[in-house]
C-alpha cells in the first residue's frame, strides 16, 4: 500500500473523532468543526465529504467564509454576485447540516493587517472550535492565502489554552464540478 499525503491528511482529519472510540469509550465526544474558505464554495469544494461525515456523526459544523463572493459569479452581473453566492452557501450548509458564517471582507480584496487579525481571531474564538480546516497557505488566490494566515494567527493566539487542531487542505483552484454531485453515503 502506498502512503500519500492525501491518505495521511484524511486519516488526520478523522483522528479526533476516533480517539475516544479506540480508547474503549462508547461514543466519541461531540465536537465542533469550523471549515474556513476565502469564498462561498471553497469549503464545500475542498471538504464537503469531511463536513458530511462529521455532521452525520452528530458533530457541529460551521462554514466560515471570508467574504460573500462579491467579485465573481460566472453568469451574472457583479452587483448580484454576493446575493447569489450567499444563497448558494446557505443551501450548501443546509445540505451539509452546517451553519454559515461570514467574516465581512470583500472578494478579491483581502486585508491581512493587525486590525483584521484581531477581528478574525474574535470571530473564530467565538465559535470555540475543536478542529479548524483552512486553505493551504501557498495558493494561487490571495483570498485563500489570506484566510489561511488569519486562521493560523488566531490559532497561535489560543493554542496554549485550547485543544483545537488546525488542518490545512490543498485546494484545487479552478476545479470544475459536475452539474450535480451526491454526497449521500454510498
PEFEN-V281869 format. One record per backbone hydrogen bond with DSSP energy under -0.5 kcal/mol. NH is the residue of the N-H (numbers start at 0). CO is the residue of the C=O. If there is no record, write none. Layout:
BEGIN
nh:NH co:CO
nh:NH co:CO
END
This chain:
BEGIN
nh:3 co:1
nh:7 co:3
nh:8 co:4
nh:9 co:5
nh:10 co:6
nh:11 co:7
nh:12 co:8
nh:13 co:9
nh:14 co:10
nh:15 co:11
nh:16 co:13
nh:17 co:13
nh:18 co:14
nh:21 co:17
nh:22 co:18
nh:23 co:20
nh:24 co:19
nh:32 co:59
nh:33 co:130
nh:34 co:61
nh:35 co:33
nh:35 co:132
nh:36 co:63
nh:41 co:38
nh:42 co:38
nh:44 co:40
nh:45 co:41
nh:46 co:42
nh:47 co:43
nh:50 co:46
nh:51 co:47
nh:52 co:48
nh:53 co:49
nh:54 co:50
nh:55 co:51
nh:56 co:52
nh:57 co:54
nh:58 co:53
nh:59 co:30
nh:61 co:32
nh:62 co:98
nh:63 co:34
nh:63 co:61
nh:64 co:62
nh:64 co:100
nh:65 co:36
nh:66 co:37
nh:67 co:104
nh:71 co:68
nh:75 co:72
nh:79 co:76
nh:80 co:76
nh:80 co:77
nh:81 co:77
nh:83 co:79
nh:84 co:80
nh:85 co:81
nh:86 co:82
nh:87 co:83
nh:88 co:84
nh:89 co:85
nh:90 co:86
nh:91 co:87
nh:92 co:88
nh:93 co:89
nh:94 co:90
nh:95 co:91
nh:96 co:92
nh:96 co:93
nh:97 co:92
nh:98 co:60
nh:100 co:62
nh:102 co:64
nh:104 co:65
nh:108 co:105
nh:112 co:110
nh:116 co:112
nh:117 co:113
nh:118 co:114
nh:119 co:115
nh:120 co:116
nh:121 co:117
nh:122 co:118
nh:123 co:119
nh:124 co:120
nh:125 co:121
nh:126 co:122
nh:126 co:123
nh:127 co:123
nh:127 co:124
nh:128 co:123
nh:129 co:31
nh:130 co:31
nh:131 co:164
nh:132 co:33
nh:133 co:166
nh:135 co:168
nh:138 co:136
nh:144 co:140
nh:145 co:141
nh:146 co:142
nh:147 co:143
nh:148 co:144
nh:149 co:145
nh:150 co:146
nh:151 co:147
nh:152 co:148
nh:153 co:149
nh:154 co:150
nh:155 co:151
nh:156 co:152
nh:157 co:153
nh:158 co:154
nh:160 co:157
nh:161 co:158
nh:164 co:129
nh:166 co:131
nh:168 co:133
nh:170 co:168
nh:172 co:170
nh:174 co:171
END
